[in-house]
Amino acid sequence: MNENSVETAKAGTPPGEISCAYRVLRYSPNLVRDEWVNIGVLLFDPSTGERRLRLIEEQDEYNRVRRLHPHADEALLRALRDDLEDRFQSASARSSNGGNASWLQLLGKWDETLSNALQLAPQKGVHATDLDAEMERLYADHVATQRAPSRVGAPGSRAQMRSYCSQVFRQARLWDRIEKSVRVSEFTFPGDPMRLDYSYRRNGTRGFVHCLSVTRAPTDAKTLAYNAERITAKATLKTEFAAVTDVLLNAGNDRHCFVRDTLRDAGIEPVPMEGFAVWVAKLKPLLQ
């Protein structure tokens, strides 16, 4: 959708909604074959410059790219989000009008500055009431790994867990107070692609919340524990951590005990998804 199309859509925007634009980011390592796979979505409000950017980050998503392109540059893909966000922030910092015009101008030159293996699909317009919710929908439609329907109650992926946790934060009216997708590189090493799902601040304490799929990837508990220890050692504020688990940890299950003990030794509180809404309700008055 071109600029005129966006303006036309804006004129017919229903009450309570905003007219947005989005572009799907594609990975195409072989330009001759013209074969690509969708790896991300950029959603933004052209009138304000407010934006949301999401790219693949789960291992099964990288595996899907590699199945389609066996020689895919995974290091490039893992570093891409930070690279693009740094470009946007640099452009905004140089702007004299709040940054919106500069990063949108940079967007117009993306096709010239991106790697040959990375492409932007044509811009399209969409009406939305909430950018975060719309991003979830667009990402699910265009990028997320498609799976066969699972049985009722089957443990979900981290993406499904994050979607639920985000809904709980919104319903508690804490969404605007929560930092999302927090880089850990400031506490570990430059270039570290790891991100923690949420962060908050209360009374001189910085808290971190991360979703952990015990059923699918119990060893991720070790990575989370490592990051928690690095953050605690380097943070200027007191820290606290919670890991939202897809299942209630069972003392009779060796795998669950491994996760529980790994988290406990790093000072991380396990919170099962079934109890997350109650946990957030207890957190809410502390953030007032």
C-alpha positions in Angstrom: 0.0 0.0 0.0 1.5 3.4 -1.0 1.1 6.7 0.9 -2.1 7.6 -0.9 -3.6 4.3 0.0 -2.7 4.8 3.7 -4.3 8.3 3.6 -7.5 6.8 2.0 -7.6 4.1 4.7 -7.1 6.7 7.4 -10.1 8.8 6.2 -12.3 5.8 6.6 -10.9 4.7 10.0 -13.7 3.4 12.3 -14.1 5.3 15.6 -11.8 4.1 18.3 -9.3 2.6 15.8 -6.1 3.9 14.3 -4.9 3.5 10.7 -1.6 1.7 10.6 0.8 0.3 8.1 2.9 -2.8 8.2 5.6 -4.5 6.2 6.7 -8.1 6.4 10.4 -8.8 6.5 11.6 -11.6 4.2 14.7 -13.7 4.2 15.8 -14.7 0.6 19.5 -15.9 0.6 19.3 -16.9 -3.1 18.1 -13.9 -5.2 18.3 -15.9 -8.4 15.7 -18.4 -7.2 13.5 -15.7 -5.8 12.4 -17.9 -2.9 11.9 -16.4 0.5 10.5 -17.1 4.0 8.8 -14.5 6.2 10.9 -13.7 9.4 9.3 -10.7 10.9 6.8 -7.8 10.9 7.1 -4.1 11.3 3.9 -2.3 12.3 3.6 1.4 12.7 1.3 4.4 12.8 2.4 6.7 10.0 0.9 9.8 11.7 2.8 9.5 15.0 5.7 7.2 14.1 4.9 4.8 16.9 6.1 1.3 15.9 6.4 -2.3 16.9 9.0 -4.7 15.5 9.0 -8.4 15.9 11.3 -11.0 14.4 11.8 -14.7 14.8 13.5 -15.6 18.0 12.5 -19.2 19.0 14.7 -22.1 18.0 11.9 -23.8 16.2 11.5 -20.7 14.1 15.1 -20.7 13.1 14.9 -24.4 12.4 12.0 -23.7 10.0 14.2 -21.2 8.1 17.0 -23.8 7.9 14.6 -26.5 6.6 13.7 -24.1 3.7 17.2 -22.7 3.3 19.8 -25.2 4.6 22.7 -22.7 4.4 20.8 -19.8 6.1 23.0 -17.3 8.0 21.6 -17.9 11.5 24.0 -15.4 13.0 22.7 -12.7 10.7 19.2 -13.5 11.6 19.8 -13.5 15.4 21.5 -10.1 15.2 19.0 -8.5 12.9 16.5 -7.2 15.4 19.1 -5.4 17.5 20.7 -4.0 14.3 17.4 -2.6 13.0 16.3 -1.2 16.3 19.7 0.5 16.8 19.3 2.1 13.3 15.8 3.4 14.2 17.0 4.8 17.6 20.0 6.5 16.0 17.7 8.1 13.4 15.3 9.2 16.1 18.1 10.7 18.2 19.3 12.8 15.2 15.8 14.2 14.6 14.8 17.6 15.8 11.0 16.8 15.8 10.8 13.9 18.2 12.3 11.4 15.8 9.3 10.3 13.9 10.2 11.8 10.5 13.8 10.5 10.6 13.0 6.8 11.3 10.2 6.9 8.7 12.7 8.3 6.2 15.1 5.5 7.1 12.3 3.0 6.5 12.0 4.4 3.0 15.6 3.5 2.4 15.6 0.1 4.0 15.5 -1.7 0.6 18.8 0.1 -0.2 20.5 -0.5 3.1 19.4 -4.1 4.0 21.5 -7.1 3.2 20.7 -8.6 -0.2 19.3 -11.6 1.6 16.8 -9.4 3.4 13.8 -7.8 1.7 10.7 -5.9 2.7 7.3 -6.9 1.3 5.1 -4.1 -0.1 3.6 -1.9 2.5 -0.1 -2.6 3.5 -2.6 -0.8 5.7 -4.7 -2.1 8.6 -7.0 -0.7 11.2 -6.2 -1.5 14.8 -7.3 -0.5 18.3 -4.1 -1.6 20.0 -0.7 -1.9 18.3 0.5 -4.7 20.5 -2.5 -6.9 19.9 -2.4 -6.2 16.2 1.2 -7.1 16.1 0.4 -10.5 17.7 -2.2 -11.1 15.1 0.0 -10.1 12.1 2.9 -12.2 13.4 0.7 -15.2 13.9 -0.8 -14.8 10.4 2.4 -14.1 8.5 5.4 -15.5 10.4 4.7 -17.9 13.3 5.3 -21.6 12.8 2.1 -23.3 11.9 1.2 -26.3 14.0 -1.6 -28.9 13.9 -4.3 -28.2 16.5 -3.2 -29.6 19.9 -5.4 -31.4 22.4 -7.2 -29.2 24.9 -4.9 -28.5 27.8 -1.7 -29.4 25.9 1.3 -27.3 27.0 1.9 -24.3 24.8 4.9 -22.8 23.1 6.7 -19.8 24.5 4.9 -17.6 22.0 1.5 -18.9 23.3 2.7 -18.3 26.9 3.8 -14.8 26.1 0.4 -14.1 24.4 -1.4 -15.2 27.6 0.9 -13.2 29.9 0.5 -10.1 27.8 -3.3 -10.5 28.0 -3.0 -10.7 31.8 -0.9 -7.6 32.1 -3.3 -5.7 29.9 -6.4 -6.8 31.9 -4.6 -5.7 35.0 -3.9 -2.3 33.3 -0.2 -2.7 33.8 0.8 -3.0 30.2 2.0 0.6 29.8 4.2 0.2 33.0 5.9 -3.0 31.7 9.0 -3.0 29.6 8.8 -5.7 26.9 11.5 -7.8 25.2 14.4 -6.5 27.4 17.9 -7.0 26.1 20.3 -8.7 28.4 23.4 -7.6 26.5 24.0 -4.6 28.8 24.5 -7.1 31.6 26.3 -9.9 29.7 28.2 -9.2 26.5 27.7 -7.0 23.5 25.9 -8.9 20.8 24.1 -11.2 23.2 20.8 -12.0 21.4 19.0 -13.1 24.5 16.0 -11.0 25.7 13.8 -11.3 28.7 10.1 -11.1 28.1 9.1 -8.4 30.6 10.5 -6.0 33.2 9.1 -3.6 35.8 10.3 -1.2 38.5 9.0 -0.8 42.0 10.4 1.0 45.0 14.1 0.8 43.9 13.7 -2.7 42.6 13.8 -3.9 39.1 11.9 -7.1 38.3 12.1 -9.4 35.4 9.6 -11.9 34.2 10.3 -14.6 31.6 8.3 -17.4 30.1 9.8 -20.9 30.3 8.4 -23.9 28.6 9.3 -26.8 30.9 7.7 -29.3 28.7 9.4 -28.3 25.5 12.8 -26.8 26.6 13.6 -27.5 30.3 17.3 -26.7 29.7 16.3 -23.1 29.0 16.2 -22.8 32.8 20.0 -22.9 32.8 20.2 -20.0 30.4 17.7 -18.0 32.4 19.6 -18.7 35.6 22.9 -17.6 34.0 21.3 -14.3 32.9 19.7 -13.7 36.3 23.0 -14.1 38.0 24.7 -11.7 35.5 22.0 -9.1 35.9 22.1 -9.3 39.7 25.8 -8.8 39.6 25.8 -5.8 37.3 22.5 -4.0 38.0 22.5 -0.8 40.0 19.1 -1.6 41.5 18.0 -4.5 43.6 16.6 -7.2 41.3 14.0 -9.9 41.5 13.0 -12.6 38.9 10.0 -14.7 38.1 9.8 -17.6 35.6 6.4 -18.3 34.2 6.2 -22.1 33.6 3.8 -23.8 31.3 3.1 -26.5 33.9 3.0 -26.7 37.7 6.3 -28.1 38.8 5.8 -31.5 40.3 8.2 -32.7 43.0 7.8 -36.3 41.7 9.1 -35.5 38.3 12.9 -35.4 37.9 12.7 -32.9 35.0 10.6 -30.6 37.0 12.9 -30.9 40.0 15.8 -30.0 37.7 14.0 -26.8 36.6 12.9 -26.0 40.1 16.3 -26.3 41.7 18.1 -24.5 38.8 15.7 -21.5 39.2 15.8 -21.6 43.0 19.6 -21.5 43.1 19.6 -18.4 40.9 16.9 -16.7 43.0 14.2 -17.0 40.4 10.6 -17.6 41.6 8.7 -20.2 39.5 5.1 -19.1 38.7 2.9 -21.6 36.9 0.7 -20.1 34.1 -2.4 -21.2 36.0 -1.4 -18.9 38.9 0.0 -16.0 36.9 -3.1 -13.9 37.0 -3.1 -14.1 40.8 0.7 -13.3 40.9 0.1 -10.2 38.8 -2.8 -9.1 41.0 -0.4 -9.2 44.0 2.2 -7.3 42.0 -0.2 -4.5 40.9 -0.5 -2.6 44.2 3.3 -2.5 44.5 3.6 -0.7 41.1 1.1 2.1 42.1 
